[in-house]
Amino acid sequence: MNVIKSPEMDAKLILRGIHLNLTEAMKAVIHEKTGRLLRHEPIIDRVRIDVDLDKTKGAKPHFIAKGHIEIGGPDLIASVDSDAAYKS
């Protein structure tokens, strides 16, 4: 996967791993998805993505991805959880 990173996108994107280290492959997937979003919606000021590893829900790891999109009006917040980090 070849992801083109631009200084403008780096200024608009904040990535954070909570209870895990984000690998370069995970960062590349997030950059790809966020880049598509930023290309189609120029009103977005900044996007923060948090990927959290939650081990309290049983023996299998559980991943929660939270997106916080800052725009001119009210911010948009979404989250998704699954048993695989790349799915989240």
C-alpha positions as CSV (number, residue, x, y, z in Angstrom):
1,M,0.0,0.0,0.0
2,N,1.4,3.3,-1.1
3,V,0.0,6.2,0.9
4,I,0.9,9.8,-0.1
5,K,1.4,12.0,3.0
6,S,1.1,15.7,2.6
7,P,2.1,18.4,5.1
8,E,-1.5,19.7,5.0
9,M,-2.8,16.3,6.0
10,D,-0.2,15.9,8.7
11,A,-1.4,19.2,10.2
12,K,-5.0,18.1,10.1
13,L,-4.6,14.6,11.5
14,I,-3.9,13.5,15.0
15,L,-3.3,9.8,15.7
16,R,-3.2,8.3,19.2
17,G,-2.8,4.7,20.4
18,I,-4.2,4.1,23.9
19,H,-2.8,1.0,25.6
20,L,-1.1,0.0,22.4
21,N,1.6,1.3,20.0
22,L,0.3,2.1,16.5
23,T,2.4,0.2,13.9
24,E,3.4,1.8,10.7
25,A,0.9,-0.4,8.9
26,M,-1.9,0.8,11.2
27,K,-0.9,4.4,10.6
28,A,-0.9,3.9,6.8
29,V,-4.4,2.5,6.9
30,I,-5.6,5.4,9.0
31,H,-3.9,7.9,6.7
32,E,-5.5,6.3,3.7
33,K,-9.0,6.5,5.1
34,T,-8.6,9.9,6.6
35,G,-7.0,11.3,3.4
36,R,-10.1,10.2,1.4
37,L,-12.4,11.9,3.9
38,L,-10.3,15.2,3.9
39,R,-10.3,15.2,0.1
40,H,-14.1,15.0,-0.2
41,E,-14.9,17.4,2.7
42,P,-12.8,20.6,2.7
43,I,-14.7,22.1,5.6
44,I,-13.0,19.7,8.0
45,D,-10.5,21.6,10.2
46,R,-8.9,18.6,12.1
47,V,-9.4,14.9,12.6
48,R,-8.3,13.0,15.8
49,I,-8.3,9.2,15.7
50,D,-7.8,7.2,18.9
51,V,-7.3,3.5,18.8
52,D,-7.8,1.8,22.2
53,L,-7.0,-1.7,23.3
54,D,-9.5,-2.8,25.9
55,K,-8.7,-6.1,27.7
56,T,-11.6,-5.9,30.2
57,K,-14.2,-7.6,28.0
58,G,-12.8,-11.1,28.3
59,A,-9.7,-13.1,27.2
60,K,-9.7,-11.8,23.6
61,P,-8.4,-8.2,23.0
62,H,-11.1,-5.8,22.0
63,F,-10.3,-2.7,20.0
64,I,-12.2,0.6,20.0
65,A,-11.5,3.3,17.4
66,K,-12.9,6.8,18.1
67,G,-13.0,9.6,15.6
68,H,-13.4,13.2,16.5
69,I,-13.9,15.5,13.5
70,E,-13.6,19.2,14.1
71,I,-15.6,21.4,11.7
72,G,-17.0,25.0,11.7
73,G,-20.1,23.9,13.6
74,P,-20.6,21.2,16.2
75,D,-17.9,18.6,16.2
76,L,-18.7,15.1,14.9
77,I,-17.8,12.1,17.2
78,A,-18.0,8.5,16.2
79,S,-16.7,5.2,17.5
80,V,-16.6,1.6,16.5
81,D,-15.4,-1.5,18.3
82,S,-14.4,-5.0,17.1
83,D,-12.0,-7.8,18.0
84,A,-9.5,-6.8,15.3
85,A,-7.6,-3.5,15.2
86,Y,-7.8,-3.1,11.4
87,K,-11.5,-3.6,11.4
88,S,-12.0,-0.9,14.0
